Amino acid sequence: MSIILSIETSTTNCSVSLSKQGETLVLKEDNNVNYSHAESLHVFIDSVLASAQIDKNDLSAIAVSKGPGSYTGLRIGVSAAKGLSYALDIPLISVSTLEALSHQVTINEGIIIPMLDARRLEVYSAIFNSSYDLVRGIEAQILDEQSFQEYLSKGKVHFLGNGVEKTRQLIKHSNAVFVENKLPSANEMSALAFEKYKKSDIEDVAYFEPFYLKDFIALKPKSS
């Protein structure tokens, strides 16, 4: 019997779930625009364990959303996951942030494009079909009016994630479907983490790093 704790901190949504055999038992999350993950994450972890009356020592694995996403958010989530994995001597599983996000919509035909907001008109996105098979890998791209036209010309394209608002302002195609208010969540990580657990698809705790997609750029403070 596998019991997996999943951690998602790639965006403003700090999210933790506890699952058994791929089914979410308890979910605790909060979308805080101030990115209070450092204060909230361990409180949420303790909360879901207490709600399910499960001790940390009963966990089978720790799963973490690996990115792309917020540099700081990913660092907080991965650091916590690695610490728990090491301390409890249990496997660490990484789950693609965009793949998990794609599972928040169910379609019969067309494609799904989960996207996360980056700087200015840039988004991180991937493309999945209705069976959640990867059609195009993760890319960082600058949006314009012609973005995703090859897919829009063939059928419905479902956009979701916090990159939707800027996309809606540029893409006016009739086949574009914009799914509102969707952020990566540990809820969808449960089933994906369980599939990886069954295949022993795990990470090396000592060397695992988040998938930032682009190098972090520290901005110099403005001179007063």
LINKAVEN-V300143 format. One record per backbone hydrogen bond with DSSP energy under -1.0 kcal/mol. NH is the residue of the N-H (numbers start at 0). CO is the residue of the C=O. Records with the same first field share a line. If there is no record, write none. Layout:
# LINKAVEN-V300143
NH->CO / CO
This chain:
# LINKAVEN-V300143
3->18
4->60
5->16
6->62
7->14
13->29
14->7
15->27
16->5
17->25
18->3
19->22
20->1
22->19
24->17
25->17
27->15
29->13
31->11
34->31
39->35
40->36
43->39
44->40
45->41
46->42
47->43
48->44
49->45
50->46
51->47
53->48
57->54
58->55
59->2
60->2
61->90
62->4
63->92
64->6
65->94
69->9
73->69
74->70
75->71
76->72
77->73
78->74
79->75
80->76
81->77
82->78
83->79
84->80
85->81
86->82
87->83
89->84
92->61
94->63
96->66
99->95
100->96
101->97
103->100
104->101
110->155
111->127
112->157
114->159
115->123
117->121
121->118
122->140
123->115
124->138
125->113
126->135
127->111
128->132
131->128
134->126
135->126
138->124
140->122
142->120
146->143
148->145
151->147
152->148
153->150
156->174
157->110
158->176
159->112
162->114
163->160
166->162
167->163
168->164
169->166
170->166
175->172
176->156
178->158
192->188
193->189
194->190
195->191
196->192
197->193
198->194
199->196
200->195
201->199
202->91
207->203
210->65
211->209
213->211
